[in-house]
Amino acid sequence: MRSRQLVLVTVLFEIIAVPLAASAPSSGIYWSQPAIPNVSPAVIWRADFDGSNIQAIVTQGLSGPWPVVADVSTHKIYWGDVNLNRIQRANLDGTSIETVVSGPFNFIEDPAGLAIDPQNQRLYWTDFNVDKIARTDLIAHTTVTLVTGEKDIPLGIDLNLDAGLMYWVDSGTGKLRRAQLDGTSVQDVLTGLNSPRDLALDLEHGRVFWNLGNGNMWRANLDGTNSERIDFGFTSDGFLTLDRLDRKLYYMDYRGIVRADLDGTHRELVIPTSDLIRAGFGLAVVHDCNENLIDDYDELSNNDCNGNRNPDDCDPDTDGDGVTDDCDNCPQIPNADQLDCNGNGIGNACEPNPADADDDSDGVCNGADGCPLDPEKTEPGICGCGVSDADSDGDGVADCDDLCPGSPDVDSDGDSVLDCNDRCPGKDDRIDENANGIPNCLEPAIIPTVSHWGLIILTLLLLIAAKTRFKRLA
């Protein structure tokens, strides 16, 4: 193996306008078609999964497009052109074409395999003429050569990101190989293969599929054990792709693009060849039913209530409550809470029998609820339905019966009137000395007053006293 080398590559953002007959949805089958002189042009195609709605999404700036790979997280389709010696990409509708990798002729010549790491935005690619595997950082726009070999002819490549491994087939040495994602620890998984052409990883079942130059299809465990030939009918030595969501393998034979179950059964001709559409080279499938930039397969773990391998938000939801019809216990009436008090599979919101409904949503059906309209109580209790039995002051008496519901029942002055209702807390309000009905504690303070006539009499007395004093002195 040669030592790895870092090569900085100028990334050209060459925008090519592509006229489209109609806007294409994201989900579907994508494939490349190299130009055949005087027969058919070079095209990047897409179609719905049933083979309908075929559209040529890229028709310009192509010559020999071979491998293709899709990145759902950015809604991009990538392809390598072995005649123009470059890797390009576009939106899934074919717009905004960009040249991602180009460079000197001895750096990239015949890109034969592509694989994408969407989380880290890294593109892995093989070149069978330069004999190497490289990785392009799509954010930093740099490329590092990972693996090289003088007799190698690396073709198809795929990634096991969870294990940190890349797998590829080498037609020159007849091997299926793997290495760390940085190109280290290269291992031979299988040897003695007859011109292997492409491979696809089935990580859900821990297997790898590959095809040979004689058209045979094989599979084995990821470590190379239990290798076996699988009958996929009239296969070819073209490209493969594995549909993780539908558990199908797509490949090409002389008739066109075919898909089958992973054991080779239930084979279907999806895209037949025609005068215009020739059997393609690169293959990719895209599942993004809700256009949320997340591969539908990656949403299944917590978003597939009916187990149909389709995200719930892409299944019918007639009442729009966020619960797909197949899993909704009231599919015609919105009830996002899905409450079902008696567990009979019919939601409270649509129970035909009122006794089986739960009007106060407390989890107890009306027929068994002593307070069917009080979500806090199922029995009247001390205070009755609609009134809390709380004892806020903790004195053992419910607030509804407590003379002092917010404070302790204390009579600090011993007058048999609790302080909370006492007009004179701390004083006996039973004492009323003037019998005027007002307790002494509430009577205003008595201040001695002098009347008008009292002042006259007092004045006369003072005058008489003064006159008598004056006579004595005289």
For each residue, the residues with C-beta under 8 A, 3 or more apart:
1: 147 148 149 186
2: 5 148 149
3:
4: 144 145 146 147 182 183
5: 2 144 145
6: 142 144 145
7: 103 107 142 143 144 145
8: 142 143
9: 101 102 103 107 136 141 142 143
10: 102 103 141
11: 98 99 100 101 141
12: 98 99 102
13: 98 99
14: 61 97 98 99
15: 96 97 98
16: 60 61 97
17: 60
18: 57 58 59 60 90 94 95 97
19:
20: 23 24 55 57 93 94 95
21: 55
22: 55
23: 20 93
24: 20 28 46 53 55 57 92 93 94
25: 28 48 53 291
26: 72 75 92 93 286 288 291
27: 48 49 286 287 288 289 296
28: 24 25 46 47 48 49 53 285 286
29: 46 47 48 49 250 257 270 271 283 284 285
30: 44 45 46 57 68 70 77 92 283 284 285 286
31: 44 45 46 68 257 271 280 281 282 283 284
32: 42 43 44 45 65 66 67 68 79 280 281 282
33: 40 41 42 43 44 45 65 277 278 280 281
34: 42 63 64 65 66 82 83 281
35: 40 41 42 62 63 64 83
36: 39 40 278
37:
38:
39: 36 278
40: 33 35 36 43 275 276 277 278
41: 33 35 59 62
42: 32 33 34 35 59 62 63 64 65
43: 32 33 40 56 58 59 62
44: 30 31 32 33 56 57 58 59 62 65 68 77 79 90 94
45: 30 31 32 33 54 55 56 57 271 277 280
46: 24 28 29 30 31 54 55 57 92
47: 28 29 51 52 53 54 55 270 271
48: 25 27 28 29 51 52 53
49: 27 28 29 246 270 285
50: 270
51: 47 48 54 270 271
52: 47 48
53: 24 25 28 47 48
54: 45 46 47 51 271 277
55: 20 21 22 24 45 46 47 94
56: 43 44 45 59 94
57: 18 20 24 30 44 45 46 77 90 92 93 94
58: 18 43 44 61 62 79 90 94 97
59: 18 41 42 43 44 56 62
60: 16 17 18 97
61: 14 16 58 84 88 97
62: 35 41 42 43 44 58 59 65 81 84
63: 34 35 42 81 83 84
64: 34 35 42 81 82 83 84
65: 32 33 34 42 44 62 68 79 80 81 281 282
66: 32 34 79 80 81 82 110 111 112 239 281 282
67: 32 79 80 111 112 113 114 125 156 239 281 282
68: 30 31 32 44 65 77 78 79 114 282 283 284
69: 77 78 114 115 116 123 282 284
70: 30 76 77 78 92 116 284 285 286
71: 74 75 76 77 78 116 118
72: 26 75 118 286 287 288 293 294 295
73: 118 119 293 294 295
74: 71 118 121 293
75: 26 71 72 91 92 288 293
76: 70 71 89 90 91 92
77: 30 44 57 68 69 70 71 89 90 91 92 94 284
78: 68 69 70 71 87 88 89 100 114 116 123
79: 32 44 58 65 66 67 68 87 88 89 114 282
80: 65 66 67 86 87 111 112 113 114 125 282
81: 62 63 64 65 66 84 85 86 87 88 111
82: 34 64 66 85 109 110 111 112
83: 34 35 63 64
84: 61 62 63 64 81
85: 81 82 102 105 108 109 110 111
86: 80 81 99 100 101 102 108 111
87: 78 79 80 81 99 100 101 102 108 111 114 123 125 136
88: 61 78 79 81 97 98 99 100
89: 76 77 78 79 97 98 100
90: 18 44 57 58 76 77 94 95 96 97 98
91: 75 76 77 94 95 96
92: 24 26 30 46 57 70 75 76 77 286
93: 20 23 24 26 57
94: 18 20 24 44 55 56 57 58 77 90 91 97
95: 18 20 90 91
96: 15 90 91
97: 14 15 16 18 58 60 61 88 89 90 94
98: 11 12 13 14 15 88 89 90
99: 11 12 13 14 86 87 88 102
100: 11 78 86 87 88 89 123 136 138
101: 9 11 86 87 108 111 123 125 136 143
102: 9 10 12 85 86 87 99 108
103: 7 9 10 107 108 143
104: 107
105: 85 109
106: 109 130
107: 7 9 103 104 130
108: 85 86 87 101 102 103 111 127 130 134
109: 82 85 105 106 127 129 130
110: 66 82 85 127 128 129 130
111: 66 67 80 81 82 85 86 87 101 108 114 125 126 127
112: 66 67 80 82 126 127 128 154 155 156
113: 67 80 125 126 154 155 156 157 168 198
114: 67 68 69 78 79 80 87 111 123 124 125 157 282
115: 69 123 124 125 157 158 159 166
116: 69 70 71 78 122 123 124 159
117: 120 121 122 123 124 159 161 181
118: 71 72 73 74 121
119: 73 161
120: 117
121: 74 117 118 137 138 139
122: 116 117 135 136 137 138
123: 69 78 87 100 101 114 115 116 117 135 136 138
124: 114 115 116 117 133 134 135 146 157 159 166 181
125: 67 80 87 101 111 113 114 115 133 134 135 136 157
126: 111 112 113 132 133 134 154 155 156 157 168
127: 108 109 110 111 112 130 131 132 133 134 154
128: 110 112 131 153 154 155 171 172
129: 109 110
130: 106 107 108 109 110 127
131: 127 128 148 149 150 151 152 153 154 172
132: 126 127 145 146 147 148 149 152 154
133: 124 125 126 127 145 146 147 148 154 157 166 168 183
134: 108 124 125 126 127 143 144 145 146
135: 122 123 124 125 143 144 146 181 183
136: 9 87 100 101 122 123 125 141 142 143
137: 121 122 140 141 142 143 144
138: 100 121 122 123 141
139: 121
140: 137
141: 9 10 11 136 137 138
142: 6 7 8 9 136 137
143: 7 8 9 101 103 134 135 136 137
144: 4 5 6 7 134 135 137 183
145: 4 5 6 7 132 133 134 148 183
146: 4 124 132 133 134 135 179 182 183
147: 1 4 132 133 152 154 179 183 186
148: 1 2 131 132 133 145 152
149: 1 2 131 132 152 170 172 173
150: 131
151: 131 172 173
152: 131 132 147 148 149 170 172 173
153: 128 131 170 171 172 173
154: 112 113 126 127 128 131 132 133 147 157 168 169 170 171
155: 112 113 126 128 168 169 170 171 196 197 198
156: 67 112 113 126 168 169 196 197 198 199 200 210 239 240
157: 113 114 115 124 125 126 133 154 166 167 168 199
158: 115 166 167 168 199 200 201 208
159: 115 116 117 124 165 166 167 181 201
160: 163 164 165 166 167 201 203 222
161: 117 119 164 181
162: 203
163: 160
164: 160 161 180 181
165: 159 160 178 179 180 181
166: 115 124 133 157 158 159 160 178 179 180 181
167: 157 158 159 160 176 177 178 189 199 201 208 222
168: 113 126 133 154 155 156 157 158 176 177 178 199
169: 154 155 156 175 176 177 193 196 197 198 199 210
170: 149 152 153 154 155 173 174 175 176 177 196
171: 128 153 154 155 174 195 196 197 213
172: 128 131 149 151 152 153
173: 149 151 152 153 170 191
174: 170 171 191 192 193 194 195 196
175: 169 170 188 189 190 191 193 196
176: 167 168 169 170 188 189 190 193 196 199 208 210 220 224
177: 167 168 169 170 186 187 188 189
178: 165 166 167 168 186 187 189
179: 146 147 165 166 183 184 185 186 187
180: 164 165 166 183 184 185
181: 117 124 135 159 161 164 165 166
182: 4 146
183: 4 133 135 144 145 146 147 179 180 186
184: 179 180
185: 179 180
186: 1 147 177 178 179 183
187: 177 178 179
188: 175 176 177 191
189: 167 175 176 177 178 208 220 222 223 224
190: 175 176 193 220 224 227
191: 173 174 175 188
192: 174
193: 169 174 175 176 190 196 210 212
194: 174 212 213 214
195: 171 174 212 213 214 237
196: 155 156 169 170 171 174 175 176 193 199 210 211 212 213
197: 155 156 169 171 210 211 212 213 237 238 239
198: 113 155 156 169 210 211 238 239 240
199: 156 157 158 167 168 169 176 196 208 209 210 211 240
200: 156 158 208 209 210 240 241 242 249
201: 158 159 160 167 207 208 209 222 242
202: 205 206 207 208 209 219 242 244 262
203: 160 162 206 222 244
204: 244 247
205: 202 262
206: 202 203 221 222
207: 201 202 219 220 221 222 262
208: 158 167 176 189 199 200 201 202 219 220 221 222
209: 199 200 201 202 217 218 219 230 240 242 249 262
210: 156 169 176 193 196 197 198 199 200 217 218 219 240
211: 196 197 198 199 215 216 217 218 235 236 237 238 240 251
212: 193 194 195 196 197 215 216 218 237
213: 171 194 195 196 197 237
214: 194 195 237
215: 211 212 234 235 236 237 253
216: 211 212 229 235
217: 209 210 211 229 230 231 232 235 249 251 264
218: 209 210 211 212 227 228 229 230
219: 202 207 208 209 210 227 228 230 262
220: 176 189 190 207 208 224 225 226 227 228
221: 206 207 208 224 225 226
222: 160 167 189 201 203 206 207 208
223: 189
224: 176 189 190 220 221 227
225: 220 221
226: 220 221
227: 190 218 219 220 224
228: 218 219 220
229: 216 217 218
230: 209 217 218 219 263 264
231: 217 264
232: 217 235 249 251 258 260 264 267
233: 253 258 260 264 267
234: 215 253 254 255
235: 211 215 216 217 232 251 252 253
236: 211 215 251 252 253 254 279
237: 195 197 211 212 213 214 215
238: 197 198 211 251 252 279 280 281 283
239: 66 67 156 197 198 251 252 280 281 282 283
240: 156 198 199 200 209 210 211 249 250 251 283
241: 200 249 250 251 283 284 285
242: 200 201 202 209 248 249 250 262
243: 246 247 248 249 250 259 285 287
244: 202 203 204 247 295 297
245: 287 295 296 297 300 309
246: 49 243 287 309
247: 204 243 244 261 262 309
248: 242 243 259 260 261 262
249: 200 209 217 232 240 241 242 243 259 260 261 262
250: 29 240 241 242 243 257 258 259 270 283 285
251: 211 217 232 235 236 238 239 240 241 257 258 259 260 283
252: 235 236 238 239 256 257 258 279 280 283
253: 215 233 234 235 236 256 258 279
254: 234 236 279
255: 234 258 269 272 273 279
256: 252 253 269 270 271 272 273 277 279
257: 29 31 250 251 252 269 270 271 279 280 283
258: 232 233 250 251 252 253 255 267 268 269 270
259: 243 248 249 250 251 267 268 270
260: 232 233 248 249 251 264 265 266 267 268
261: 247 248 249 264 265 266
262: 202 205 207 209 219 242 247 248 249
263: 230
264: 217 230 231 232 233 260 261 267
265: 260 261
266: 260 261
267: 232 233 258 259 260 264
268: 258 259 260
269: 255 256 257 258 272
270: 29 47 49 50 51 250 256 257 258 259
271: 29 31 45 47 51 54 256 257 277
272: 255 256 269 277
273: 255 256 277 278 279
274: 277 278
275: 40
276: 40
277: 33 40 45 54 256 271 272 273 274
278: 33 36 39 40 273 274
279: 236 238 252 253 254 255 256 257 273
280: 31 32 33 45 238 239 252 257 283
281: 31 32 33 34 65 66 67 238 239
282: 31 32 65 66 67 68 69 79 80 114 239
283: 29 30 31 68 238 239 240 241 250 251 252 257 280
284: 29 30 31 68 69 70 77 241
285: 28 29 30 49 70 241 243 250
286: 26 27 28 30 70 72 92
287: 27 72 243 245 246 295 296 297
288: 26 27 72 75 291 292 293 294 295 296
289: 27 296 310 311 314
290: 311 313 314
291: 25 26 288
292: 288
293: 72 73 74 75 288
294: 72 73 288 298 299
295: 72 73 244 245 287 288 298 299
296: 27 245 287 288 289 299 300 310 311 314
297: 244 245 287 300
298: 294 295 301
299: 294 295 296 302 303 304 311
300: 245 296 297 303 304 309 311
301: 298 304
302: 299
303: 299 300 311 312 313
304: 299 300 301 307 308 309 310 311 312
305: 312 323 324 326 327
306: 312 315 324 326 327
307: 304
308: 304 315 326
309: 245 246 247 300 304
310: 289 296 304 314 315
311: 289 290 296 299 300 303 304 314 315
312: 303 304 305 306 315 323 324 327
313: 290 303 317 324
314: 289 290 296 310 311
315: 306 308 310 311 312 324 325 326
316: 324 325 326
317: 313 320 321 322 323 324 325 328
318: 325 328 331 332
319: 328 330 331 332 333 334 335
320: 317 334
321: 317 328 334 335 336
322: 317 336
323: 305 312 317 327 328 335 336 338
324: 305 306 312 313 315 316 317 327 328
325: 315 316 317 318 328 331
326: 305 306 308 315 316
327: 305 306 312 323 324
328: 317 318 319 321 323 324 325 331 335 338 347
329: 335 338 340 345 346 347 350
330: 319 333 334 335 338 346 347 349 350
331: 318 319 325 328
332: 318 319 350
333: 319 330 347 349 350
334: 319 320 321 330 349
335: 319 321 323 328 329 330 338 339 347 348 349 350
336: 321 322 323
337: 361
338: 323 328 329 330 335 347
339: 335 347 348 349 358 361 363
340: 329 343 344 345 346 347 348
341: 348 356 357 358 363 364 365
342: 356 365
343: 340
344: 340 356
345: 329 340
346: 329 330 340 350 351 352 356
347: 328 329 330 333 335 338 339 340 350 351
348: 335 339 340 341 351 357 358 361 365
349: 330 333 334 335 339
350: 329 330 332 333 335 346 347
351: 346 347 348 354 356 357
352: 346 356
353: 356 357
354: 351 357 366
355: 365 366 367
356: 341 342 344 346 351 352 353 365 366 367
357: 341 348 351 353 354 365 366
358: 339 341 348 361 362 363 364 365 366 369
359: 366 372 373
360: 369 371 372 373 374 375
361: 337 339 348 358 375
362: 358 369 374 375 376 378
363: 339 341 358
364: 341 358 368 369 378
365: 341 342 348 355 356 357 358 368 369
366: 354 355 356 357 358 359 369 372
367: 355 356
368: 364 365 378
369: 358 360 362 364 365 366 372 378
370: 377 378 379 380 385
371: 360 374 377 378 379 380 385 386
372: 359 360 366 369
373: 359 360 385 386
374: 360 362 371 377 385 386
375: 360 361 362
376: 362 388
377: 370 371 374 380 381 385 389
378: 362 364 368 369 370 371
379: 370 371
380: 370 371 377 383 384 385
381: 377 384 389
382: 389 398 400 401
383: 380 387 388 389 398 399 400 401
384: 380 381 387 400
385: 370 371 373 374 377 380
386: 371 373 374
387: 383 384 400
388: 376 383 399 400
389: 377 381 382 383 398 400
390: 398 399
391: 394 395 396 397 398 399 402
392: 399 405 406
393: 399 402 404 405 406 407 408
394: 391
395: 391 402 404 408 409
396: 391
397: 391 401 402 409
398: 382 383 389 390 391 401 402
399: 383 388 390 391 392 393 402 405 406
400: 382 383 384 387 388 389 405
401: 382 383 397 398
402: 391 393 395 397 398 399 405 409
403: 409 418 420 421
404: 393 395 407 408 409 418 419 420 421
405: 392 393 399 400 402
406: 392 393 399 420
407: 393 404 410 419 420
408: 393 395 404
409: 395 397 402 403 404 418 420
410: 407 418 419
411: 414 415 416 417 418 419 422
412: 419 425 426
413: 419 422 424 425 426 427 428 429
414: 411 428
415: 411 422 424 427 428 429 430
416: 411
417: 411 421 422 423 429
418: 403 404 409 410 411 421 422
419: 404 407 410 411 412 413 422 425
420: 403 404 406 407 409
421: 403 404 417 418
422: 411 413 415 417 418 419 425 429
423: 417 429 439 441 442
424: 413 415 427 428 429 439 441 442
425: 412 413 419 422
426: 412 413
427: 413 415 424 439 441
428: 413 414 415 424 431 439 441
429: 413 415 417 422 423 424 439 441 442
430: 415 439
431: 428 439 440 441
432: 435 436 437 438 439 440
433: 440
434: 443
435: 432
436: 432 443
437: 432
438: 432 442 443
439: 423 424 427 428 429 430 431 432 442 443
440: 431 432 433 443
441: 423 424 427 428 429 431
442: 423 424 429 438 439
443: 434 436 438 439 440 446
444:
445:
446: 443
447:
448:
449:
450: 454 455 458
451: 454 455
452: 455 456
453: 456 457
454: 450 451 457 458
455: 450 451 452 458 459
456: 452 453 459 460
457: 453 454 460 461
458: 450 454 455 461 462
459: 455 456 462 463
460: 456 457 463 464
461: 457 458 464 465
462: 458 459 465 466
463: 459 460 466 467
464: 460 461 467 468
465: 461 462 468 469
466: 462 463 469 470
467: 463 464 470 471
468: 464 465 471 472
469: 465 466 472 473
470: 466 467 473 474
471: 467 468 474
472: 468 469
473: 469 470
474: 470 471
